[in-house]
Amino acid sequence: MSATIARALLGVGLLGACSACSTGAWPAWMPRSQSSTEARRVEVPARAAESTPERDARSERAEALYRLGLLQADPTSGLRDYRAARDTFTRLLSEYPRSRWDAEARAWQATLTDLLVREDEARRYSQRVQRLEEDSKRTKTNLEWLKQTDLDRGPGR
């Protein structure tokens, strides 16, 4: 069989396969997936059975706490207060332990705790540097006084 004939047969086979796909014919061995509308129709009754006014209110309160924590943690917001944000996320975790924001609230809580620890360390180091600078100034002043006293006594005394 020549290469030209082989290419022609391959082209006809591919053309036939492509045209079968466009006719909507679906092979019996290939499982059909549900369309997104069918999937939504199946899920809606299941969600409706689980949803209650009390659950919705709890979910809204949990979301409100989560969003408040985000506002308090946002450095660009006027409400920035990292301690309050950590307390808000802690409250969210204690009052709504299985909310959909549980994992994110835990991550924020850990991050803010780490941030607050580092801020406290930085504040302590800053205070220590300030004390050391004051000690250095005092030592320089004392050294200058001693030099002046030594000069005032003169040589050989």
C-alpha positions in Angstrom: 0.0 0.0 0.0 1.4 3.3 -0.9 1.8 6.2 1.4 -0.7 8.3 -0.5 -3.5 5.7 -0.2 -2.7 5.3 3.5 -3.0 9.0 4.0 -6.3 9.1 2.1 -7.8 6.3 4.2 -6.6 8.0 7.4 -8.2 11.3 6.2 -11.5 9.5 5.4 -11.5 7.8 8.8 -10.9 11.0 10.7 -13.5 12.8 8.6 -16.0 10.0 9.5 -15.1 10.2 13.2 -15.5 14.0 13.3 -18.8 13.9 11.5 -20.2 11.3 13.9 -19.3 13.6 16.8 -21.3 16.5 15.4 -24.4 14.4 14.8 -24.9 14.0 18.6 -24.4 10.3 18.5 -23.0 9.2 21.9 -21.2 5.8 22.3 -23.0 3.5 24.7 -19.7 2.7 26.5 -19.0 6.4 27.4 -20.9 7.6 30.5 -22.9 10.8 30.1 -22.4 13.6 32.5 -25.2 15.7 33.7 -25.6 19.1 32.4 -25.1 22.0 34.8 -28.9 22.6 34.9 -29.6 19.0 35.7 -27.0 19.0 38.4 -28.5 22.2 39.9 -32.0 20.7 39.8 -30.7 17.6 41.7 -28.8 19.7 44.3 -31.5 22.3 45.1 -33.9 19.9 46.9 -31.0 18.5 49.0 -29.9 22.0 50.1 -33.5 23.1 50.7 -34.0 20.2 53.1 -30.9 21.2 55.1 -31.6 24.9 55.1 -33.5 26.3 58.0 -34.1 29.9 59.1 -32.0 29.2 62.3 -29.1 27.8 60.2 -29.3 30.7 57.8 -29.2 33.2 60.7 -26.2 31.5 62.3 -24.5 31.5 58.9 -25.1 35.2 58.5 -23.8 35.9 62.0 -20.7 33.8 61.3 -20.1 35.6 58.0 -20.6 39.0 59.7 -17.9 38.1 62.3 -15.6 36.9 59.6 -16.0 40.1 57.6 -15.5 42.2 60.7 -12.3 40.3 61.4 -11.1 41.0 57.8 -11.9 44.7 58.2 -10.0 44.8 61.5 -7.0 43.0 60.0 -6.9 45.1 56.8 -4.0 47.6 57.2 -5.6 50.0 54.8 -9.0 50.2 56.6 -9.7 52.8 59.2 -10.6 50.0 61.6 -7.2 48.4 61.7 -6.7 46.7 65.1 -4.8 43.4 65.0 -5.7 42.5 68.6 -9.4 43.1 68.0 -9.2 41.1 64.7 -7.6 38.1 66.4 -10.2 38.3 69.2 -13.0 38.5 66.5 -11.6 35.4 64.7 -11.3 33.6 68.1 -14.9 34.5 68.8 -15.9 33.2 65.4 -14.2 29.9 66.1 -15.7 29.4 69.5 -19.2 30.5 68.7 -19.4 28.9 65.2 -16.9 26.0 65.2 -18.2 24.4 62.0 -18.9 27.4 59.9 -17.7 27.6 56.4 -15.1 30.1 57.5 -13.5 27.8 60.1 -10.3 27.1 58.2 -9.7 30.7 57.1 -10.5 32.0 60.6 -7.9 29.6 62.0 -5.3 30.7 59.5 -6.1 34.4 60.3 -6.0 33.7 64.0 -2.6 32.0 63.8 -1.2 34.7 61.5 -2.4 37.6 63.7 -1.1 35.9 66.8 2.3 35.5 65.1 2.1 39.2 64.0 1.3 40.4 67.5 4.1 38.4 69.1 6.5 39.9 66.6 5.2 43.4 67.2 5.7 42.9 71.0 9.2 41.7 70.3 9.9 44.7 68.1 8.5 47.1 70.8 10.8 45.5 73.4 13.8 45.7 71.2 13.0 49.3 70.4 12.8 50.1 74.1 16.1 48.3 74.7 17.8 50.3 71.9 16.5 53.5 73.3 17.9 52.6 76.8 21.2 51.7 75.3 21.4 55.0 73.4 20.6 56.9 76.6 23.4 54.9 78.4 25.8 55.6 75.5 25.0 59.4 75.8 25.5 59.3 79.5 28.8 57.4 79.1 30.1 59.9 76.5 29.1 62.8 78.8 31.0 61.1 81.7 34.0 60.5 79.5 34.1 64.1 78.4 33.8 65.2 82.1 36.7 62.9 83.0 38.8 64.3 80.1 38.1 67.8 81.2 38.9 67.0 84.8 42.1 65.4 83.8 43.1 68.4 81.7 42.2 70.8 84.5 44.6 69.0 86.9 47.4 69.5 84.5 50.4 67.3 83.9 52.2 65.6 86.7 49.6 65.9 89.4 
